[in-house]
Amino acid sequence: MSLPKKRELRDCLDEIKQASQDISDFTKDMTYDQFSKNRMSMLATLKAVEVIGQACWELREHHKDFLAEDPDLTNLVNQARGMRNKTAHNYNATDYRMVFGVKDAAPELIAKLENRYQLYKLKTMAENTLPLGSFGKSLKNVLRNNKLDKSDSGPKQG
């Protein structure tokens, strides 16, 4: 058995985003009680959770450099993958309350993935195009560390 073909990073992120939007659509204006009585919404949401988890597996396996510098995001991705495993393999039966809860957790995952993607694109661009003068090295360090030093407000005015 061979591993699935590596997909582009943006494709994985778009799939997670679409599945999250699907969950929002499937559960729109529903309480858990309403959700638990609507088998079609339950199964559709369950499938979307599995799609998110599988795409998160692909991020973890094929795009390690994307996740490497953000332990919080890595943790969220691992949680999504774990939820997928629990639902797909039906460990101890499916917990639909947990599945329903994804509608509240998905926006945080999407926001963190998109923010990380923007930094990742900048970093990749900097690594491939910036000259290695002192400014280029400084910018690369900032992007590599994923943060700006708030105490350094730039050149000193004299």
N, C-alpha and C positions, 0 to 999 in steps of 0.2 A: 504494500500500500504506500503510495507516495503522498507527500504533503501537497496541499493545494498550492497553485501558482501564486507567487507573491503579487499582490495588488499594490497599486500606487497608494501612498499615504493619503492623498486627498480623497481617493475613492473610499477608503475605510472610514474616514471622518464623515464624508457625505452619507454613507450608509447608516452610521450611528445617528446622525442628525435626522435623517428621514424616518428611521424607526422610532426615534423619540417623538417626532411630530405625529407619527401614526398613533402612538400611545396616547398622546394628548387628544387627538381626534376621537379615538375609540372610547375614551373615558370622560369626554367633555361633559361638564355639569353633572357628573354622576357621584353619588355617595357610594361607599363600599357596599351597602345593602343593595342598591340598585345594580351595581356592577356584578355582585354575586348571583343575581337572578337573571343576568343577561349572558347566556352561554356564548353567544357569538362575540361579544366584547371581551369576555374572559379569554377565549381561545386566540382571538386576534392579538390581544395584548400580550399573551404568553408567547406567541410567535415573535412579536417585535422584541421582547426581552431576549429571546434566544438569538435574534439577529444582532442586537447590540453586543451581546456576550461573545458571539463568534467574531465580530469585527474587532472587538477588544483583544481577543486572542491573537488576531493577525497583527495588531499594533504591537503587542508584547513580543511576538515571535519574529516578525519581519521588519519592524521599525524601532528597534531597541534604542537607537540614538535619539529618536524623538522623545521617548519617555525618560531617558537616562538622567536628565537633570532636574526632574520634578517628582520627588517621592510622593507628594500628595496625589498628583494625577496618576502615578503608577498604582497607588493604593486603590483609587476609584476604579481604574481599569481592571485590576485584579478582582475587586468586588463584583463588578459586572460580569466578568468571566465566571466567577464562582456561582453567581446566581443563575447564569446560563446552564452550567453543569447540573445544578440542583433541579432546574425545571426540565431540561432535556432528558436527563437520566432518571427523573422522578424519584430522587432520593427521598425516602420517607413521605411520599405523596407531595403533590404540588401545594405550596402555601400561597393561595390566591391573594391573601391580604398583603403579602410581600410583593407579589406581582403588581397589585394595584398601587402600592407605594412607589413604584418606579416613576409614576407620572409626576411625583413631587421631586424625585432625586435626579431625573434626567436633565433638567435645565442646568443644574450645577455642572454635570459632566460635560455637557455641550459647551458651556461657557469656558470651562477650563481647557478643553481640547482646542477650541478656537483661539484662545489667548496664547496657548503654547504653540499653536501652528504659526501664528503671526511672528512670534519670537524666533521660532525655528527657521522660518523663511528669511528673516533678517540675518540671522546668524549664518545660514548657508550662503546667502548673498555676500556677506562680509568676508567669509572665508574664501570665497571664489573670486572676489573682485577688488577688495581693498588693498592698496599698497601697504607694505609693512613699515611705513614710517611710524613715528610715535603716536600720531592720531589713530592710524589704522590699528596698531597694537592695542591701544587703549579701548577703542570701540569693540574690538574682538573680545577683549577681556570682559567688558561689560556684558556683551551678548552671551558669552560663555557662562558667566555667573548668573545670568538671568535677572540682574537687578542693578539698580543705580544707587550709588552711595548718596544718600540724602544730605549728608554733611558737606559734600563737594558740590558747590553751586556753580562751578566753572572757573574761568580765569579770574584772578583777583584784580579788581579795579583799583588803580592807585591814584 
